Amino acid sequence: MEIKSVTKAVGTIYFLVGDNNRPIMPVYRFMLHMMSNGFSTNTTKTYAQHLKLYYEWLSLVGLDYHSAVGVGQNKKSVVLSNLSAFKFWLKYPDFNENLIPINGYVAKRQAITVNQIMNAVLSFYDFLEFDEGIDTLHLYKETRKNSQFGSFLSEMTLKKEKKLTSILKEKVPKKRIEYVTRSQYELLYEKATNQRNKIIIGLMFEGGLRVSEVIGLNISDLRDIRNNKIYITKRNDPNNPDAAVKYDSEGTVFVSDTLAREINNYLIETLSDIDTDYVIINLYRDTNKYKPMRRDTIEDMVSKLGKKVGIEGLHPHMLRHGLAVDMLQKGSDMVEIKDTLRHKNVNTTASIYAKADTPTRQAAMKTYYDKANKDFHPEGMSTDEFVDFLLQDMED
């Protein structure tokens, strides 16, 4: 079984061909229906790939597209049993009940991919309901949009928006973000409730400081702030237990004019009247007032600020990683990013690059190639290959 294509006046249509080298006509008619209704060529190709998996499974278990849904029997249990078995096969194609690996079976496809494939199959049967008169599968349930726990009064609203959801839909785990984009940083900076919190957010994104380095800043480290320069200095201070400079990576960082002015104003307007050497201190608590802030306090502040702007699970280190990705997007090479983040090993820097999404990586590749006056060919080059290329380029 394979996917073939034919180009018509309306575009290229993809379809399945069976082992007898003949088109599988129900799929062909479905693809033609999709194209005539404005679906893109890429979408129809993807649906053809998904339906190819379904037909491969049907062949494997000795069913056809009719018997799999109980045509002639009209039994919901047949439909649910067979399509659930197909979904299980998508996740665990190598499953053998007589052979259980020591560490168990690992799903070969992510939940979001399984859902996309199942959606293609259900759409195919929705089409067959009209094309061949196959009975409705009744595999959808009504759910309320934005279904969350609401107040008693919310249950009394007259109009409740609802949508149909497949009962075979896999629960997709929430993806934890790896870094903050510049636009997200700017929103966080804008929504920070006070000057000190703005500075904390700014130092971690623009300066790439770790939270322990932010806590460890002394006023003397800001002696060149008018030149946008901040010194990262290691100290052994028992009065500031959460302060640290990881791997002894002392150095200097530079921040924007906006953040430099904010810091300068904070020194004059807030810290000048307080007897302290520390920069980031508790300002509003009765207990530990004017003492250095603790790590958990900053992490809690960042998390709450993230929720305020719609970023769940925000952690301070994501701001530091955001600087790395932002520099990458602007054409900085690995050495520049490594030096800015004060990494000891360039492989640590490269691992942050690997966390960026595909558009970001491709944009970064293009910028890099443009600077090097080389042709850009992202296709065929994996993330690992590009990272290896950058590392090799630095060694040359």
C-alpha positions in Angstrom: 0.0 0.0 0.0 1.4 3.4 -0.9 0.4 7.0 -1.4 0.3 8.4 -5.0 -0.7 11.7 -6.4 -2.2 13.1 -9.6 -2.3 16.8 -10.6 -5.6 18.2 -11.8 -6.7 21.6 -12.8 -7.6 22.4 -9.1 -4.3 21.1 -7.8 -2.5 18.0 -6.7 -4.6 15.3 -5.1 -3.1 12.5 -3.0 -4.7 9.0 -2.6 -4.0 5.5 -1.6 -3.2 2.6 -3.9 -3.7 -1.0 -2.7 -1.4 -4.0 -3.1 -3.2 -4.7 -6.4 -2.0 -1.3 -7.7 -5.5 0.0 -7.8 -6.7 3.2 -6.1 -8.7 2.7 -2.9 -11.8 4.5 -4.2 -13.5 5.6 -0.9 -10.3 7.4 0.1 -9.9 8.9 -3.4 -13.4 10.3 -3.2 -12.8 11.6 0.2 -9.6 13.4 -0.9 -11.4 14.8 -3.9 -14.2 16.0 -1.5 -11.5 17.7 0.7 -9.9 19.5 -2.2 -13.2 20.7 -3.6 -14.0 22.2 -0.2 -10.8 24.3 -0.1 -8.4 22.1 1.9 -4.8 22.7 1.0 -2.6 20.2 -0.8 -0.5 19.7 2.4 -3.6 18.9 4.4 -4.9 16.3 1.9 -1.5 14.7 1.8 -1.4 14.5 5.6 -4.9 13.0 5.7 -3.8 10.4 3.1 -0.8 9.5 5.3 -3.1 9.1 8.3 -5.6 6.9 6.4 -2.8 4.8 5.0 -2.0 3.9 8.6 -5.7 3.0 9.2 -5.8 0.8 6.1 -2.6 -0.9 7.2 -4.1 -1.7 10.5 -7.3 -3.0 8.9 -5.2 -5.4 6.8 -3.3 -6.4 9.9 -6.4 -7.4 11.9 -8.4 -8.8 8.9 -11.0 -6.1 8.7 -12.2 -3.7 6.1 -13.5 -0.2 6.5 -17.1 -1.5 6.7 -16.7 -4.3 9.1 -14.5 -2.2 11.4 -17.5 0.0 12.3 -20.1 -2.8 12.4 -21.9 -2.1 9.2 -24.9 -4.5 9.1 -24.7 -5.0 12.8 -25.2 -1.4 14.0 -23.5 -2.1 17.3 -21.8 0.8 19.0 -19.7 -1.6 20.9 -18.1 -2.8 17.7 -17.2 0.7 16.6 -15.8 1.7 19.9 -13.9 -1.6 20.4 -12.3 -1.5 16.9 -11.4 2.1 16.8 -10.0 1.9 20.4 -7.9 -1.0 19.3 -6.6 1.1 16.3 -5.7 3.9 18.6 -3.8 1.5 20.9 -1.9 0.2 17.9 -1.0 3.7 16.9 0.6 4.2 20.3 2.1 0.7 20.7 2.6 -0.8 17.2 5.1 -3.4 18.6 2.9 -4.5 21.5 3.0 -8.3 22.1 1.0 -9.5 25.1 3.4 -12.5 25.4 6.5 -10.3 25.5 6.7 -7.5 28.0 9.9 -5.4 28.1 11.5 -4.9 31.5 10.8 -1.1 31.4 7.4 -1.6 29.8 6.2 -0.3 26.4 6.9 3.3 25.5 4.3 5.1 23.3 5.7 5.5 19.7 3.5 8.5 19.0 2.6 11.5 21.1 -1.0 12.1 22.2 -1.3 15.1 19.8 -0.2 13.0 16.8 -2.6 10.2 17.8 -5.5 12.7 18.0 -4.6 14.1 14.5 -4.7 10.6 13.0 -8.0 9.6 14.8 -9.5 12.9 13.6 -8.7 12.0 10.0 -10.3 8.6 10.4 -13.5 10.0 12.0 -13.7 12.7 9.3 -13.4 9.9 6.7 -16.4 8.2 8.2 -18.3 11.4 8.5 -17.8 11.7 4.7 -18.9 8.1 4.2 -22.1 8.7 6.1 -23.2 10.8 3.1 -21.2 9.1 0.4 -22.2 5.5 1.2 -24.9 5.8 3.7 -22.8 4.4 6.6 -24.5 4.9 9.9 -23.3 7.8 12.1 -20.6 6.5 14.5 -21.9 8.4 17.5 -18.4 8.8 18.9 -18.8 12.4 19.9 -19.8 14.0 23.2 -20.9 17.6 23.9 -18.6 19.6 26.0 -18.8 23.2 27.1 -16.1 25.6 25.7 -13.5 26.7 28.3 -14.9 24.1 30.7 -13.5 25.0 34.1 -15.0 25.0 37.5 -17.3 28.0 37.7 -19.3 29.7 40.3 -22.9 28.8 41.1 -24.1 31.8 39.1 -22.2 30.6 36.0 -24.4 27.5 36.0 -27.5 29.8 35.6 -26.4 31.4 32.3 -29.0 30.9 29.6 -26.6 30.5 26.7 -23.8 28.0 27.0 -21.5 27.5 24.1 -20.8 23.8 23.4 -18.7 21.8 21.0 -18.5 18.2 19.9 -15.5 16.2 21.1 -14.5 12.7 20.1 -14.7 10.2 23.0 -11.5 8.6 21.6 -9.5 11.8 22.0 -6.3 11.4 24.0 -5.6 13.9 26.7 -2.6 16.0 25.6 -0.3 17.0 28.4 0.4 20.7 28.7 3.7 21.5 27.1 6.0 23.3 29.5 7.7 26.2 27.8 11.5 26.2 27.7 12.2 29.9 27.2 10.6 33.3 27.2 10.3 35.2 23.9 11.3 38.9 23.7 7.6 39.9 23.3 6.7 37.8 26.4 9.6 39.4 28.3 8.4 42.9 27.4 4.9 42.0 28.6 6.2 40.6 31.9 8.3 43.8 32.3 5.3 46.0 31.7 3.1 44.1 34.1 5.6 43.8 37.0 4.0 45.5 40.0 7.0 47.6 41.1 10.4 48.9 40.1 12.3 46.2 41.9 10.4 43.4 40.2 10.9 45.0 36.8 14.6 45.0 37.5 14.6 41.4 38.5 12.8 40.4 35.3 15.1 42.6 33.3 18.3 41.3 34.8 17.4 37.7 34.1 16.4 38.3 30.4 18.6 41.1 29.2 21.6 40.2 31.4 21.1 36.5 31.4 21.6 36.4 35.2 20.7 33.3 37.1 18.3 33.9 40.0 21.2 33.3 42.5 23.2 35.9 40.8 20.4 38.4 40.9 20.1 37.8 44.7 23.9 38.2 45.1 24.2 41.6 43.5 25.7 44.3 45.7 25.4 48.0 45.0 29.1 48.1 44.2 28.4 45.7 41.3 26.4 48.5 39.7 29.2 51.1 39.7 29.2 51.3 35.9 25.5 51.1 35.4 25.6 54.5 33.6 27.6 52.6 30.9 25.0 49.8 31.0 27.6 47.5 32.6 27.0 45.1 35.6 29.6 43.1 37.3 28.9 39.5 38.4 31.0 38.9 41.6 31.3 35.8 43.7 31.1 36.3 47.5 30.9 34.2 50.5 28.2 36.0 52.5 26.5 34.1 55.3 23.9 36.9 55.5 22.8 36.1 51.9 22.5 32.3 51.8 20.8 32.1 48.4 23.4 34.1 46.6 25.8 32.2 44.3 27.8 32.4 41.1 27.5 29.0 39.5 30.8 27.4 38.3 32.6 30.6 39.5 31.5 32.2 36.3 32.3 35.8 37.3 32.2 38.5 34.6 30.4 41.5 33.2 27.0 41.8 31.4 25.4 44.6 29.6 21.8 45.7 29.7 19.6 48.1 27.6 19.4 51.8 28.2 15.8 51.4 29.5 16.8 48.8 32.1 20.0 50.8 33.0 17.8 53.9 33.7 15.4 51.8 35.8 18.3 50.5 37.9 19.8 54.0 38.3 16.5 55.4 39.4 15.9 52.5 41.8 19.3 53.2 43.4 18.5 56.9 43.9 14.8 56.7 44.7 14.7 53.6 46.9 18.1 52.3 48.1 19.8 55.6 48.9 17.7 56.0 52.0 18.3 52.4 53.2 21.4 51.2 55.0 22.2 48.1 52.8 24.8 46.8 50.4 22.3 44.6 48.7 20.3 45.5 45.5 17.4 43.0 45.6 15.9 43.2 49.0 12.6 42.8 50.7 10.8 46.1 50.7 7.3 45.5 51.9 7.5 42.7 54.5 7.5 43.4 58.2 9.7 40.4 58.8 13.1 40.4 57.1 12.5 43.9 55.8 15.6 45.2 53.9 17.2 41.8 54.0 18.2 40.0 50.7 15.3 38.3 48.9 15.2 34.5 49.0 15.1 32.3 46.0 11.7 30.9 46.6 10.2 34.4 47.0 11.5 35.4 43.6 10.4 32.1 42.0 6.9 32.7 43.4 6.8 36.3 42.1 7.9 35.2 38.6 5.4 32.4 38.6 2.5 34.7 39.6 3.6 37.3 37.1 3.6 34.6 34.4 0.1 33.6 35.2 -0.9 37.2 35.0 0.2 37.4 31.4 -0.9 33.9 30.4 2.3 31.9 30.8 1.7 28.9 33.0 4.7 27.3 34.9 7.0 30.3 34.3 10.4 29.8 36.0 13.2 32.4 36.3 15.6 30.2 34.3 13.3 30.5 31.3 14.2 34.2 31.1 17.9 33.4 30.8 17.2 30.8 28.1 15.0 33.4 26.4 18.1 35.7 26.0 20.0 32.8 24.4 17.2 32.2 21.8 16.8 35.9 21.2 20.5 36.3 20.5 20.4 33.3 18.2 17.5 34.8 16.3 19.5 37.9 15.8 22.4 36.1 14.3 24.8 35.6 17.2 27.0 32.6 17.0 27.5 30.0 19.8 30.7 31.7 21.1 28.9 35.0 21.6 26.0 33.4 23.4 28.3 31.2 25.5 30.3 34.3 26.6 27.1 36.3 27.4 25.7 33.5 29.5 29.1 32.8 31.0 28.9 29.0 30.2 32.0 27.0 30.9 31.1 24.5 28.1 29.7 25.4 24.7 27.7 22.2 24.7 25.5 23.7 27.4 24.8 26.6 25.1 24.0 24.3 22.2 21.5 22.4 24.3 19.5 25.6 24.8 19.4 26.0 21.0 17.9 22.5 20.6 15.0 23.6 22.8 13.9 26.3 20.4 10.9 25.6 18.1 11.4 24.8 14.5 10.6 28.3 13.0 13.0 29.8 15.5 15.7 27.4 14.6 15.2 27.9 10.9 15.2 31.7 11.3 18.4 31.4 13.3 20.0 29.2 10.6 19.0 31.6 7.9 20.5 34.6 9.7 23.7 32.6 10.4 24.0 31.6 6.7 23.3 35.2 5.5 26.1 36.5 7.7 28.4 33.9 6.3 27.3 34.6 2.7 26.3 30.9 2.3 23.2 29.4 0.7 20.5 28.4 3.2 19.2 24.9 2.9 17.2 24.0 6.0 15.6 20.9 4.5 17.5 17.8 5.2 19.5 19.3 8.1 18.4 18.1 11.6 18.9 20.1 14.8 21.7 17.9 15.9 23.5 18.3 12.5 23.2 22.1 12.7 24.5 22.2 16.2 27.4 20.0 15.2 28.0 22.3 12.2 28.1 25.4 14.5 30.5 23.7 17.0 32.8 22.6 14.2 32.7 26.0 12.6 33.9 27.5 15.9 36.8 25.0 16.1 38.1 25.9 12.6 
